[in-house]
Amino acid sequence: MRPATRFEVSDRSLDIVVGHALLRIGAVGLASAVTAVVLFGLGRLILTGDLGVAMPSLPQTNASPSPTPTISPAVLSDIAAPKPSPTPTPEPSPTATAAPTKAPLALTSFAFLGHTYVGIVVPDVGRTFVAPFAGTIEVRIYQFIDGEVRVGSNVPNLPFYPYISVVAADKKITYRPGMMPSVTEVLARDGAPVAAGDPLSRLVALGSSSWTTFYNSSAPYQVVVSLQAIPSGRDLDPAIYISGT
């Protein structure tokens, strides 16, 4: 066999080097391809759970979407139109209840033994006689004893009759009501000063005046009144001063 020349040895060495290089390149390419396939498979496994391997599913919280507030369209009548205030019903003003009107006193003028008097018929009980003018009270108590009118006596089993006078500087008025205390209540005190309008006596029952017992049994009066001027003693008309409340 002929020994290889220097050039042939060089060509074989080059072929060996090239072959090794190609093998290395092929190995590198195969490794790259395998690596690419593996990486591709892992990527799909991670992302999509492919390759037949079940991926654990994470529980999903279904957050309820916040409800969108419904805005009702504004109604002009609800916004702009004011609600009318109720008109207050006027209350009737309280009517003052008039006090019942008392029946008027019946007055009768008459004369007796040269003097003038006024007899008063009182229609109901509870009437109060008051002082017609200012003055001083004079109270005298009378009894009818053995047909005589006596002042200052004190017979317990006989009625007592008061004479109540108001004495001013220029006149004196005297009231002669019925017996006390069953018919007449004396309200004034002897010797006390009084002003016009102060109470003198009250009629508590419809009994007759002392005049009926002392002078005229048919006299229908509850009170008999006289008025004299002072100091003359002249009779005056007492009617203008008589009132019973």
Secondary structure, DSSP 8 states (H G I E B T S, - for coil): -----HHHHHHHHHHHHHHHHHHHHHHHHHHHHHHHHHHHHHHHHHHH--TT-----------------------HHHHTS------------------------EEEEEEETTEEEEEEE-SSTT-EEE-SS-EEEEEEEEEEETTEEEES---TTS-BEEEEEEE-SSEEEEEE--SBTTTEEE-S-TT-EE-TT-EEEEE-S----HHHHHT-TT---SEEEEEEETTT--EE-GGGG--B-
